[in-house]
Amino acid sequence: MRQQRPSSRSSLNAITFPHPAAFWFGTAATTVGVILHLPMYLGAHDMGYRLVGMPIDIPMMIGMALIIAGLVASLYGLYPRAAAATAGRVAQIRVRALDEAPIRAAHIGLLVVMAIAVTIDVMKPTTLAFVVPGMAQEYGLRSPLNPAGEVPVAYLPLSGISGTVLGSFLWGWLGDRIGRRASILFAGIIFIGTSICGSMPEYNWNFLMCFIMGLGVGGMLPITYALLAETIPARHRGWLMVVIGGDIAGAYIITSWLAADHHC
């Protein structure tokens, strides 16, 4: 019996989602929610973009609500309909890249995308080292340069690292439920939503955004390496994983360069 071929090549490469309407609505809502934070942020240009103490305006409140709704909707859009029923069977599937397979264009494309993902992923927590001194000054938080503050500025990196640790556990479970690609997509949407942390007029909101950002960071990194380990041919896996790991140093270099350029 002859096997039927797909009607077109695009059907093989098409990206599908269990609930596409929910996913695209969530992505759009998160994006619009971030954009709604810009008027208040840009309006503080004459004050050096310092929003501390300013009341949250209506567009920003709507934006926060849209971001929360968008994250929930996008996760629902990525969650398979039968995830609970098939989780046990999916966990038993074993995928192994061919040991002697050559590196093809698909592998190179995956490596480039994952390298960019790892770089952005590491840049987010690395940025904390550069923003903590300025944040302590702006919000009046306690630090070595401001010992009179009541709330320690160290809560900012603590919230971020706590989210990173928790995200590593959550994304391990999530990757088995919705898949590696879907987990990376959801981490990327979280990155978009938490980009508003620089426009928070109160430090406690900034701590919350940093924690949620940490969830995405902690999930992105292990899922990325798991995906690479499952798809890269074994005889190339060692050196390619080291190359991708080198992006961590690259992220530090890029972040420090951007911080120095902005300071100048």
C-alpha positions as CSV (number, residue, x, y, z in Angstrom):
1,M,0.0,0.0,0.0
2,R,1.4,3.4,-1.0
3,Q,1.6,6.0,1.7
4,Q,0.0,9.3,1.0
5,R,2.4,12.2,1.0
6,P,1.5,15.5,2.6
7,S,-0.2,17.9,0.2
8,S,2.6,20.4,0.6
9,R,5.9,20.9,2.3
10,S,4.4,23.7,4.4
11,S,2.2,21.2,6.2
12,L,5.4,19.5,7.5
13,N,6.9,22.7,8.8
14,A,3.7,24.4,10.0
15,I,3.6,25.4,13.7
16,T,0.4,24.3,15.4
17,F,-0.9,25.0,18.9
18,P,-3.5,23.0,20.9
19,H,-5.6,26.2,21.4
20,P,-4.3,28.7,18.7
21,A,-6.9,31.4,19.4
22,A,-5.9,31.5,23.1
23,F,-2.2,31.5,22.4
24,W,-2.3,34.4,19.9
25,F,-4.7,36.3,22.1
26,G,-2.3,35.9,25.0
27,T,0.7,36.9,23.0
28,A,-1.1,40.0,21.7
29,A,-2.5,40.9,25.1
30,T,0.9,40.7,26.7
31,T,2.5,42.8,24.0
32,V,-0.3,45.5,24.2
33,G,0.0,45.4,28.0
34,V,3.7,46.3,27.8
35,I,3.1,49.0,25.2
36,L,0.5,50.6,27.6
37,H,3.3,51.2,30.1
38,L,5.2,53.4,27.7
39,P,3.2,56.7,27.9
40,M,3.9,57.1,31.6
41,Y,7.5,56.0,31.2
42,L,8.2,58.3,28.3
43,G,6.4,61.1,30.0
44,A,9.0,61.1,32.7
45,H,11.8,62.0,30.2
46,D,12.4,65.4,31.9
47,M,12.8,63.6,35.3
48,G,15.4,61.2,34.0
49,Y,12.7,58.5,33.7
50,R,12.3,58.3,37.5
51,L,8.8,57.2,38.3
52,V,9.2,56.6,42.0
53,G,6.3,57.9,44.0
54,M,4.1,58.6,41.0
55,P,0.6,57.2,41.0
56,I,-0.1,54.4,38.6
57,D,-2.2,55.8,35.7
58,I,-5.2,54.1,34.0
59,P,-3.3,52.8,30.9
60,M,-0.6,51.2,33.2
61,M,-3.3,49.5,35.3
62,I,-5.0,48.2,32.2
63,G,-1.6,47.1,30.9
64,M,-0.9,45.1,34.0
65,A,-4.3,43.3,33.8
66,L,-3.6,42.5,30.1
67,I,-0.2,41.1,30.9
68,I,-1.6,38.8,33.6
69,A,-4.5,37.7,31.3
70,G,-2.1,37.3,28.4
71,L,0.3,35.0,30.3
72,V,-2.6,32.8,31.5
73,A,-4.2,32.6,28.0
74,S,-0.9,31.9,26.3
75,L,-0.1,29.0,28.7
76,Y,-3.6,27.6,28.1
77,G,-3.0,27.9,24.3
78,L,0.1,25.8,24.6
79,Y,-1.3,23.2,26.9
80,P,-2.4,20.1,25.1
81,R,-6.0,19.0,25.5
82,A,-5.0,15.5,26.6
83,A,-1.9,16.4,28.5
84,A,-3.1,14.9,31.8
85,A,-4.1,11.6,30.1
86,T,-1.0,11.2,27.9
87,A,1.7,12.5,30.4
88,G,2.6,9.0,31.5
89,R,3.0,7.7,28.0
90,V,4.9,10.8,26.8
91,A,7.3,10.4,29.7
92,Q,8.2,6.9,28.5
93,I,9.2,8.1,25.0
94,R,13.0,8.1,24.5
95,V,14.5,10.3,21.8
96,R,18.1,9.8,20.7
97,A,20.0,11.7,18.0
98,L,21.9,9.5,15.5
99,D,25.5,9.2,16.6
100,E,27.1,9.6,13.2
101,A,24.5,11.9,11.6
102,P,26.0,15.0,10.0
103,I,25.2,18.5,11.1
104,R,22.5,19.8,8.8
105,A,20.9,23.2,8.2
106,A,18.1,22.3,10.7
107,H,20.8,21.7,13.4
108,I,22.5,25.0,12.6
109,G,19.2,26.9,12.7
110,L,18.4,25.4,16.1
111,L,21.9,26.2,17.4
112,V,21.6,29.9,16.3
113,V,18.2,30.3,17.9
114,M,19.2,28.5,21.1
115,A,22.4,30.6,21.3
116,I,20.4,33.8,21.1
117,A,17.9,32.4,23.7
118,V,20.7,31.5,26.1
119,T,22.3,34.9,25.7
120,I,19.1,36.9,26.4
121,D,18.3,34.5,29.2
122,V,21.6,35.1,31.0
123,M,21.5,38.8,30.4
124,K,18.4,39.3,32.4
125,P,19.8,38.2,35.8
126,T,23.2,39.7,34.9
127,T,21.6,43.1,34.6
128,L,20.7,43.0,38.3
129,A,24.4,43.7,39.2
130,F,24.2,46.9,37.3
131,V,20.8,48.2,38.3
132,V,20.9,47.5,42.0
133,P,23.0,50.6,43.0
134,G,20.8,52.9,41.0
135,M,17.6,51.2,42.3
136,A,18.7,51.6,45.9
137,Q,19.3,55.3,45.3
138,E,16.0,55.9,43.4
139,Y,13.7,54.0,45.8
140,G,15.7,54.8,49.0
141,L,16.5,51.2,49.8
142,R,19.1,50.1,52.3
143,S,22.5,49.5,50.8
144,P,26.2,50.2,51.7
145,L,25.8,53.6,50.2
146,N,22.5,54.2,51.8
147,P,22.5,52.6,55.3
148,A,19.5,54.7,56.4
149,G,17.0,52.8,54.1
150,E,14.4,50.6,55.7
151,V,14.1,47.9,53.0
152,P,17.3,46.1,51.9
153,V,18.0,46.4,48.2
154,A,19.3,42.8,48.4
155,Y,15.6,41.7,48.2
156,L,15.8,42.5,44.4
157,P,18.4,39.8,43.5
158,L,16.9,37.5,46.1
159,S,13.5,37.6,44.4
160,G,15.1,37.1,41.0
161,I,17.2,34.1,42.1
162,S,14.3,32.6,44.1
163,G,12.2,32.7,40.9
164,T,15.1,31.2,38.9
165,V,15.3,28.2,41.3
166,L,11.6,27.7,41.3
167,G,11.4,28.1,37.6
168,S,13.9,25.3,37.1
169,F,11.6,22.9,38.9
170,L,8.4,24.2,37.3
171,W,9.8,24.1,33.7
172,G,11.1,20.5,34.2
173,W,7.5,19.5,34.9
174,L,6.1,21.8,32.2
175,G,8.5,20.5,29.6
176,D,7.1,17.0,30.1
177,R,3.5,18.2,29.8
178,I,3.6,20.6,26.9
179,G,6.9,19.9,25.2
180,R,10.3,21.6,24.9
181,R,9.4,24.1,22.2
182,A,6.2,25.2,23.9
183,S,8.0,25.6,27.2
184,I,10.6,27.9,25.5
185,L,7.9,29.9,23.8
186,F,6.1,30.5,27.1
187,A,9.4,31.5,28.8
188,G,9.8,34.0,25.9
189,I,6.4,35.5,26.5
190,I,7.2,35.9,30.2
191,F,10.3,37.8,29.2
192,I,8.1,40.2,27.2
193,G,5.7,40.7,30.0
194,T,8.4,41.4,32.6
195,S,10.1,43.9,30.5
196,I,8.0,46.5,32.2
197,C,10.0,46.2,35.4
198,G,11.9,49.4,34.6
199,S,8.7,51.4,34.7
200,M,7.4,50.5,38.1
201,P,6.8,53.5,40.4
202,E,7.0,51.3,43.6
203,Y,9.9,49.0,44.6
204,N,7.5,46.1,45.7
205,W,6.1,45.9,42.1
206,N,9.7,45.7,40.8
207,F,10.5,42.9,43.2
208,L,7.4,41.0,41.9
209,M,8.4,41.6,38.3
210,C,11.9,40.4,39.1
211,F,10.6,37.2,40.6
212,I,8.4,36.4,37.6
213,M,11.3,37.2,35.3
214,G,13.3,34.7,37.3
215,L,10.7,32.0,36.7
216,G,11.2,32.4,32.9
217,V,15.0,32.5,33.2
218,G,15.2,29.4,35.4
219,G,12.9,27.6,32.9
220,M,14.6,28.7,29.7
221,L,18.1,27.5,30.4
222,P,17.6,23.8,31.3
223,I,14.9,23.3,28.6
224,T,17.3,24.8,26.0
225,Y,20.1,22.4,26.9
226,A,17.7,19.4,27.1
227,L,16.4,20.2,23.6
228,L,20.0,20.5,22.3
229,A,21.0,17.2,24.0
230,E,18.1,15.4,22.4
231,T,18.6,16.7,18.8
232,I,22.3,17.2,18.3
233,P,24.2,14.1,16.9
234,A,26.2,12.5,19.7
235,R,29.7,12.9,18.0
236,H,29.1,16.7,17.8
237,R,27.2,17.2,21.0
238,G,30.2,17.8,23.4
239,W,31.8,20.7,21.6
240,L,28.6,22.3,20.5
241,M,27.2,22.3,24.0
242,V,30.4,24.0,25.2
243,V,30.0,26.6,22.4
244,I,26.5,27.3,23.5
245,G,27.6,27.4,27.1
246,G,30.2,30.1,26.1
247,D,27.2,32.4,25.4
248,I,27.0,32.8,29.2
249,A,30.3,34.7,29.1
250,G,29.1,36.6,26.0
251,A,25.9,37.7,27.9
252,Y,28.1,39.2,30.6
253,I,30.2,41.0,28.1
254,I,27.1,42.4,26.2
255,T,25.4,43.4,29.5
256,S,28.5,45.2,30.8
257,W,29.0,47.0,27.5
258,L,25.4,48.2,27.4
259,A,25.6,49.4,31.0
260,A,28.9,51.2,30.4
261,D,27.5,52.8,27.2
262,H,24.4,54.0,29.0
263,H,26.4,55.3,31.9
264,C,28.5,57.4,29.5
